[in-house]
Amino acid sequence: MPDLLTADGLRQFDAVAARHVAADQVPGLVALVARGEQAHVAALGSLTVGGAPVRRDSVFRIASVTKLATGAATLALAGAGLLALDEPVDRLLPELAGRRVLRRMDGPLDDTVPAHRAITVRDLLTFTFGFGFAAEMSSAAQPWPVVAASDARHLSTIGWPNLPEQPGPDAWIAGLGSLPLIAQPGERWMYNTGASVLGVLLARAAGEPFGDVLRSRLFDPLGMVDTGFWTADTGRLATAYRPAPDGLAVWDEPGGYWSKPPTFPDGAGGLVSTADDLLALARMLLGHGNPVLTPAAVAEMTRDQLTQAQKAHGGLGPGFFDEVSWGFCTSVVTAGPRAGAFGWAGGFGSTWLADPVRDLTVIVLTQRALEGPEAPVVHTELQDAAYAALP
């Protein structure tokens, strides 16, 4: 049987990983490339600067890669008949019924019009329900009133997460429901908040906490034993860093925010995980959903769900939708040599990519925070090296 990935290509993959590991750059990483049953892992550097070495089973905060798990769990509950993708969310989330919508996105909170229609579960999955991060917020001279009001309610859904300030799920959704939408349901793509809302929705649909929903519907069937909203095994958890003028600054230590259950289990970015757990998620999706989803559900999750009108506002910046679009809680490559692949990046320094056309998975876990919407060079070069390892 021919090699699924070439030996020379895997040596180059390891060399690329090693080139980026340094105390003032990326203190440690786990990089995985897999095809079929073959999986190759490079675990390099240290969990914290000067600390214990990174190992294959080291635990990382995966931030927005969480969204993929949230999307898959939503489809699992839909498959069990607990919700329907095109039903209004009003039954499970009455806080979001009867929406008002800002006449101007940056306008005063009381200058609104009625929503044209109800929010649906599909709107949440596709990030088109009318609330979230818009690129225009970054260039505003001062925070829009709706952004300031969101911050005042401690929703922590626009910008960097702030776990200690987020209220519990019922209070969180009530806070969101007290605000107008920024855009009409279905009008445009806006980042992040849809997945946070889904966490509350799924908990109510299943009648159990969101973390338990993920565990019973996704993690346990797939053997994802190290994935959750916190970890007691802090000796395996990497320190999270942010870039600083003189190198790196500690953002969260192993005994910090992720060492205990959060008040708000955030479906947009709250999970910790390992490379092998994330590989199990990839193999499920590349394997047409077995054993948790149907092939039809996987096809829906991983196809382009956006209209040209929804893409017209530019996503996270100019040209964002030139070669990618959005499925259910995941980006989808729509053009170029990797068309058909899907995945996403996490703001703490993680990327997850699955390519069903080539049966390829690439997972890169670091804890050096991203500095913008583009994946850092360590991630893009490792993805390039993974593709170069194909026979």
N, C-alpha and C positions, 0 to 999 in steps of 0.2 A: 504494500500500500504506500503510495507516495506521501511525502511529508505534507502536512496541511500548512505549515509555516516553515520557511527555509532556515537552516542552521546559521547561514551567514546573516540573514535578516534579523534573527533573534540576537545575534552578537551585536549587531548595530543598534538594535533596540536597547540593549543593556548599556552600550556606550553612550547613547543619547541621554539615558536616565542619569548615568554617573556624572556626565558633564554639567548637570544643573544643580547637583547637591553641594551646598556650601552653607556654613553657619549664618552668613549674612544674606543668603539668597533663598534656598529651599533647604531647611535643616534635614528633612527626611521625606521620603516618598515611597509609595508602593505603586508600581506600574504593572499592569496585567494586559496581555494580549492573548486572545483565545480564538480558536477556530475548530468547530466540531467538538470532539472530546479533548483536543489538545489545549492546554493552558500553560502559558509561560509567565513567570512573575519575577520582577526585579524589586527587591526590598532593600533600600539604601538609606544611609544617614541615621539620624537619631530622632527619637520622639520629641525631645526638647533639646535646645542647644546645650551640648556637653553632657547629655543624659543617655538613657538606655537606647540600644539600637532599635531601629524599626524592623519589624518582622512581618511576614506575610499576613499574619492575623491581627496586626495592629488596627486600632479603632480610630476612625476619623469622623469629624463632623461633616456631613455631606451636603448641608445647606440645601440649595435648590434642586439637587438631584433627588431629594425627597419627593418632589412633584411627580416623578414617574411612579413611585409607589402609590401615591394618592390617586393618580389616574387609574392605575390597575385595580386598586381596591374599589373604586367607584363602579367600574365595569363588573367586578365580581358581585357586588350587591345588586346591580341591575340584572345580572344573570340569575340571581336568586329571587327576583321578583320583588325586592324591597323598595325599589324606585325605578322610574323610567327616564330615559335620557331626555325626552322631549316634554316631560311634565313640568308645569310651573313648580318652583321651589316653595310656594306658599304653604303647602300642606305640612312640610317639615320645618320650614323657616318662616313662620308668620311675620317675623321681624322685617322681612324683605318684601312683604306684600305691599301693594299700593304705592309704588315708588314715585318720587318726584325726581326730576332731572335738572341739573343746572342749565340755565339758558346759555351761559358761557362757562367754559371749564374753569376759568380763573375768576369767575364772578362771585358776588356775595351769595351766602348760603340761602338767602330768602328769595333769590331771583330764579325761580324754577318753573318748569312746566310739567304736566303729568307724563309719566312713562307711556310710550306707545303700546307696550305689551308687558306681560309678566316676564320675569327672569326664569329661564329653564336650567335644568341640570347641564344640558349641553353647553349653554352659555358659560357656565362656571368652568367646565372642562376646557373650553377653547379660549378662555380669558377674554370673552366678549360680553360679559354681563353688565359692564358699564362703570366699573370702579377698579382702580389699580394705579400702577406707576405709568406715567406717560413721559416721553422724552422731553416734551416742552417744559416739564417741571424743572428740569436741570438748568435751563437757561433763564428762568424767571428771576427778576430782580429781587423779589421777596416771595416767601411761600404763599401759594394760593390759599384762599380762605379754607377750602375743603381739606387741604393738606394740613394746615395748622389745626383745624378741628379734629382731624384724624389723630394727630399727635397728642392733642389735649385729652383724647379718650384712651390713650395708651394702646392703640391698636397695633402699632409697630408693623405696619403692612406696606409702608412706602419708605424705602431706604433701608438701612441696616437694621437687623432684628435686635430687639431689646427684651430678652426673655423675662427679666425680673419685673418689668413694668406691665406686661400683658395680663389682663384679667382672665378669669375662667371662661370657658366656651360660651355660656349663656350671656354673661355680661359683655363678652367681646362681640357677639353677634348683635346684641341690643345696641351697643355703641355704634356699630356699622349701620344698623337700621335707622339710627337717629340722624344720619347724614343723607343728603341727596346723592344720587348717582352723578358721576362726572360726565357720562355720555349715555345715550339711549341704549337699552339692551339690544345687542346684536349689531351695534353701529361700528365699533372699532375694537381693535385688540389693545388691551392694557394689562401690564405685567403684574403677576404675583398673587393678587388678592383672591382670585378665583379659587386657587388651591387651598388657601386658608379657610374660606367659606366651606369648601367641600369637607374638610375635617369635621366641622360642626354638623353638617348635613348627614354624613355617614354615621356619626355617633347616634344621632336621633333615629335614623332609618333602622339601625341594627339594635337600638336599645341598650348600648353599652359604650364605654369610653372609646374614643377614636384609636388609642393605642391598642386596645383589645381587638378592635375591628381589623387593624392591620395584622396583628398577630394571628388571629384565627383564620382570616380569609386569604392571607398572602404569605406571611413570614413562616408560619409553621408548615404549611404544605410544601414550601420551597426549601425548607431547612435553613432559613436565614436566622441562625441562632444568636447572632451578635448585633442585630439591627433593632433599634428602638429609639425612644425619645430621651433616653439617658442610659448610663452604664454604671454599674457598681464596680466594674473592673477597671478602675482608673489607671492602674499600672500599664494598661495597654493603650490608653488614650493619648493621642498626640497633643502637644501644646499648640494653641492657635495663635498665629502671629499676623500682624499687619505691617506692611512696608513703612519704614520711618526714614528720615533724612540720613541717619547714620547706620542703616541696616534694617533691623526688624525690631518691632515692639510687641510685647506679649499682649494678646487680646483676651484670651481665656486659658486658664491653667487646667490640668486634668481634674483637680478637685473643685472646679468652678461650676458654671451654669449647668453643664451636662452630667454632673455627678449625682443629680437627684431629679425626681419627676418634675416636669414643668407644670405651671398652673394652666398654661394654654398649649396643648400639643398641636403644633402648627403644621398643617399639611403642606405648606409652601416651603418649609425649610428647616424642620426641627430635628431630623433624624441623625443618629450616628450609625456607622456601618463599617464593614470590611470589604476588601476586594473580592473575596470569594462569595460573600453574601450578594454583592452586586452582580457578580457573574451568574449566580443562580437566577436572579431577576432577568438578566439578559437572555439566558438560555430558555427561560419560560417563554419570553416574547418571541425569540427566534424559532422556538419550537411550536409555534401556533397556539400558545396559551396553555398547553398541558402542564400541570393538572388543575389550573385555577380559572382559566378563561377559555372561551370558545375561539376558534380561528376567526370567526366574524368579528368578535370583540377586539381582537388584536389588530385586525385589518383596519377597523375604525379608529382605534387609538393612534395608529402609526401612519395614517394618511393625512394629506393636506386638508384641513377642515375650514380654511378661511377663504372668503371671497376676495376679489380684487379690491372692492370698496373697503373691506375691513383692514386690508393691508396698506391702504393708501396713506395712512398717517405715519408710516415709517417705523413702527415697532420701537426698538430701543435706540434708534438713531437712523440717519440717512443711509439708505442702501441695505438696511437690516433684512428686508424681505426679498432681496434680489435673487438669492439662491436657497433660501430656507423659508419655511412656513411653520404653521403650528398645527399639531394634531390634538390629542387629549393629554394635556399636561406634559407635552414634550415637543421639542422642535423636530421638524422633518426636512431633510435635504431634498430640494426640488429640482436642482440643476447642477451641472458639473459632473466630475468623475465619481463622486460619492452619492449621486442621486439615489434615493431610496433608503439611505441611512437615517437613523433618528437618535436623539439623545439630548443631553443638556449639561450645563455647567453649574457648579455650586460656588457661591461667593467666598467660601473659606478656602477654596483651592482644590476642587474636585471636578473631574469630567467623566462622563459616561457616554459611550457611543456604541451603537449596535447597527450592523449593516446586514440586512437579510439577503441582499443580492450576493454578497461574498461570504456569508456566514462568519462574520468577523465581529469581535467585541474588543473594545479598547477602554480600559478603566485606569485613570490616573488619580491617585489620592495624595494630596499634600495638605498642609495647614498654613500655607502662605496665602493670605487673602488676595482675591482678584482686585485690580485697580480700575476696572471698567467693564463694559459688557463683553469685550473680546477676551477669549481664553489666552492666558499667558503663553509665552513661547515654549516653555517646558511641556505644556500639554499639546500644543499644535505639532511640535517636532516629534513627540512620541506617537501621535496619531499617524503622522507621515511615515515614521519608521515601521509602524505596524502594517500599513498598507504595502510598504516596500518589502516586507517579509513574505508576502503572498508569492507562491510559485509562479 
